[in-house]
Amino acid sequence: MSLLTQLAHLWHQPDRFASMTDYIAARRLHSFARISMGVAVIGFTVIGLAMLASYSGPASDVTRTVSLIGNGVTLLIGVFWLLRWPTQRQSYWIVAGIGCAITLQSFAVSNPWVALSGAGAFAFLAGYVATLHGARALVAVVAVAIVVIVVAGVRLGAATDPIVATMLTVSLIGNTVLLPLLLITLIPVMQLDAQNSDVDSLTQLLNRRGFDKALDRLVRTFDTDAVVTVNVMLIDLDDFKHLNDTEGHAVGDDVLRHVGATLLGSEGQLRGRIGGEEFVVVLVGTPDAALDLAERHRSGIADNRWGITASIGAACASTRVGGPSIESDLVVVVHALMNSADRQMYRAKRDGGNRVRQADSSQSEPTTSSPDCPRDPHASTRRPADGRSPRGRARSPGSRTAP
């Protein structure tokens, strides 16, 4: 790929603020990154305020006023960072505010050495944009930076040695351009590698690690303090080991690819392969919608030339998500539902396989949001006092009634 092609590819990439925010949050670095940004910006403010008392700082009332305005802007931005993580739009306003502040401070100081040094802060801003946004925003920041650096360099050259001023100017422009360019080139590659490490290469479904990370991201898609009904389906292939032993692993791989294509071809917030022939699907919706989806999965998987079928267990619960913390009970509930669905899946196998069994909620206390769904994911599968196995809703092939 030529350099021009690479640059064109970078130019057309979408803004990655949302994906990078998810990446940072998934690794529990949200607070660290936010506080680091706040401290860095407030540090820049402290330097600007100190220059007001320096002989190298603003020399007139006008330039002191300009400097105070720039310091006020960065102080507000620094405090904002300490309090919260910005939205994408707020992040753009932050970039604009810091860019204006650097420009004002560079023009306001009387010492050209200080003016040129202060303009070097654009490298920090350009690195932020390259990391959290994209090429188009970076071009705008770099363009402003070059103008400010060149003006400061001309001032320095006129007051001191032009050759030294030129070398410093070129060096600062190089730092402001090349380092962010390296970041904006490498970060998409690293994101792709990270994404691929979360995906099962055979089925193109999420692996267990990717499923857990995607579950964390799903939490943040809901409104604050929302109540949602979560459905979990556990899918296990019937007699898959026998097929592998008799037909070979190549045929087994073809079956797994068929299952992956079937699951990817239908709705569901999360779909993953969490074991050799075990799969999981998470759907936020009504239990009936989940049961219909499970039946489509069952029939779609059974539509193959190898005679392989699947047993599916389903369970649901309502939970409150989207509170003030990124953490949510949704993650705990989903893992509990996986255990409940797993029991239903094994009951489907004992009943002959190639069927769907859903945990029964008739004996549990309903929630206000979903009268067919228990709040406690274990409620519908508790063992009765007499020791008998609990009853569950089931669907056999082609039937909407319990077998």
Summary of the structure (lengths in Angstrom):
residues: 403
radius of gyration: 29.3
end to end distance: 59.4
largest distance: 95.4
contacts: 1333
relative contact order: 0.08
helix: 60%
strand: 12%
